[in-house]
Amino acid sequence: MIRRTLSTARLLAGATALTAALATTAGCGSDPAPVGAAPSGPASGTSIACNGSGQLLGAGSTAQANAVDIWKVAFGTACPDITVTYGGGGSGAGVQQFNQGKVTFAGSDAPLKPEEVTASKQVCTGGQGIDLPMVAGLISIVYDVDGVDGLVLDAPTVAKVFDGQITKWNDPAIAALNPGAALPNATIQSFHRGDDSGTTANLTAYLAAAGHGAWPYPPGKTWAGRGGQSANGSAGVSAQVKQVQNSIGYVELSYAETNGLRSAAISTGAPQPVAATAANAATTFAGATVAGTGSDLALDLDYATTAPGAYPIVLVTYEIVCDKGNRAGTLDALKSFLTYTISAPAQQAIGAKGYVPLPQEVASKVQAVIPTLS
């Protein structure tokens, strides 16, 4: 098993460099292509290697949908002979479609389970599905409560709210975390994902790790809590919280920002509650380890972190592809697209939209795997 602790200093320095570069670098920047990729884009100096042609079909995680939309514009402009089509539907649906041979790649906010890897061998001739980290982000606990700004919650309280154990906004547990706040005596309306979701898997992993037993269910993509209402996709949850007074839900930061939703700060045991920001999520990613074997780069995340300034509810979205047995007709196009998405210009582009650029230690590993796909 490969286990590598990421350097906090390197991660934060990389994120800072990417942010600074954003002001001067276009989406097709000039980073050198990885070994094995021969840039052939239409513009002089572009780092996008336009090898191959055809249509790349992807499906799955709605957490990465905004990122893929950004990437498709730059990649499609540079590589007009390659069309990328991505549909959401949730991580569970994406993995299912991949293992049915319906899509070239799947987006998933949780690494493949052993049984899913086994199933992938039916479509990855001579190989299997692997997890390539591509989009890093955080999950915001979004809320709409009149007169309440700067809401603070912790894992046990979040667990009890989403499990229907806390039903009023002025519950003593919430009041204790928000001294002086004008919490209304109003019923909490919670919203959760109705589709199988990697966002749900990461949220429930956090609740299980840090909730001190308040979340009585195992982590998973399928919602298990009692009460509340369901909505499909992060877009659906965002829309409901935006429309319904005294509501609460969970979505990726990019959706919270796009919809103008307020995000709760999280009390983790650190000296101060931690705000839902990309910089604070980067601190948590600094403690991630690579737990996959071989070409699989699944990450371990510390959801129970108490490090100062470390936002704990984070997620990594993977692109699921075959290590061997990819479709020959689109293999070169797939490599071109993945090579672009893990590049610094692509990561910095989504970093400006509520995501967290992957640390270079992880990006380098992904860049080394892509040329080996066959």
Stockholm file with secondary structure:
# STOCKHOLM 1.0

chainA/1-374         MIRRTLSTARLLAGATALTAALATTAGCGSDPAPVGAAPSGPASGTSIACNGSGQLLGAGSTAQANAVDIWKVAFGTACPDITVTYGGGGSGAGVQQFNQGKVTFAGSDAPLKPEEVTASKQVCTGGQGIDLPMVAGLISIVYDVDGVDGLVLDAPTVAKVFDGQITKWNDPAIAALNPGAALPNATIQSFHRGDDSGTTANLTAYLAAAGHGAWPYPPGKTWAGRGGQSANGSAGVSAQVKQVQNSIGYVELSYAETNGLRSAAISTGAPQPVAATAANAATTFAGATVAGTGSDLALDLDYATTAPGAYPIVLVTYEIVCDKGNRAGTLDALKSFLTYTISAPAQQAIGAKGYVPLPQEVASKVQAVIPTLS
#=GR chainA/1-374 SS CCCCBCCHHHHHHHHHHHHHHHTTCCTTCCCCCCTTCCCCCSSTTCCCCCCSCEEEEEEECSTTHHHHHHHHHHHHHHCTTEEEEEEEECHHHHHHHHHTTCCSEEEESSCCCHHHHHHHTTTSTTSCEEEEEEEEEEEEEEEECTTCCSCEEEHHHHHHHHTTSCCBTTCHHHHHHSTTCCCCSCBCEEEEESSCCHHHHHHHHHHHHHSTTCSCSCCCSSCCCSSSEEESHHHHHHHHHHHSTTEEEEEEHHHHHHTTCEECEEECSSSSCBCCCHHHHHHHHTTCEECCCTTCCCEECCTTCCCTTCCCCEEEEEEEEESSCCCGGGHHHHHHHHHHHTSHHHHHHHHTTTCBCCCHHHHHHHHHHGGGCC
#=GC SS_cons         CCCCBCCHHHHHHHHHHHHHHHTTCCTTCCCCCCTTCCCCCSSTTCCCCCCSCEEEEEEECSTTHHHHHHHHHHHHHHCTTEEEEEEEECHHHHHHHHHTTCCSEEEESSCCCHHHHHHHTTTSTTSCEEEEEEEEEEEEEEEECTTCCSCEEEHHHHHHHHTTSCCBTTCHHHHHHSTTCCCCSCBCEEEEESSCCHHHHHHHHHHHHHSTTCSCSCCCSSCCCSSSEEESHHHHHHHHHHHSTTEEEEEEHHHHHHTTCEECEEECSSSSCBCCCHHHHHHHHTTCEECCCTTCCCEECCTTCCCTTCCCCEEEEEEEEESSCCCGGGHHHHHHHHHHHTSHHHHHHHHTTTCBCCCHHHHHHHHHHGGGCC
//
